[in-house]
Amino acid sequence: MKSFFEGIGSLFSDFLFYPFDLIRELELTNWWAANTLNWVFILICCGALVYWVKQLNIYKANNEDEQDTTAHSFLK
């Protein structure tokens, strides 16, 4: 049983976390390169937010937006 858990530990520390070790070493030389993935995720989230707001404006312009004051029927 001990070897099973050591195998799981080896899988994570030697293989699955290896890219994170590379990023950690890269951060010591170039902070911008190490955080490129974070910036990509931030740009994706900003793009999704802009798309969402534009869609909300389209629904509001067509008067398809229901603005009921109660979120659920049991609140009435």
N, C-alpha and C positions, 0 to 999 in steps of 0.2 A: 504494500500500500504506500510505503514511503517513496518508492521509486516512481509511482504514478504521479504523486504531487510534485516530485522533483522534475519529472518530465513536463508537467504543465508549466512549472516555473521556468524551465529551460526554453520552452516554446515561446513564452512571452518575452523573456529577457534577451534571448539570443536572436529571435527571428522577427516577432511581431513589433517589438519596440525599436528595432534597429533604425528605421527611418527617423525616429525621434532623436536617437543618439546622434545621427548625422546632422540634424537641424541644430541640436544643442552645441555641437562642435563648430558649426558654421556661424553661430551667433557671436562667438568670440572674435571672429575676423570681420564679419559684415552683418550688421543688424538688419539692414534692409532686405538682403537676400534671404535671411532666416525667417523673416516675417512676410514674405511674399504671399504665402498661402493665406495668411490672415487678411491681407489686403484684397485678395481675390474674393474671399467670402464676404468682406464688407461691401465690395462693389456689387456682388450678386444680390445682397440684401437691399442695397440702395436701389438697384434696378427693379427689384420686385416691389418695393414700396412705391416707387414712381408709377409702375404699372397699375398697382392696386388703387392708388388715389385717382388715376385717370379713369379707371373703370367706375369708381364711385361717382365721379363727376358726370360720366355718361348716363348712369342710372338716375342721378338727380336731375339732369337736364331733361330726360324723357318722362319725368314724374313717375318712375317705376319704383321709387324708393319709399317703402312703407316705414313711417316713423311712428310706431306705436309706443306709447309711454310704458307699457308693461312688456316685460321680456317673456313671461310665461302666462298661460291662462290662469294658473292658480294665484297670481298676484292681483287679479281683478277684484 
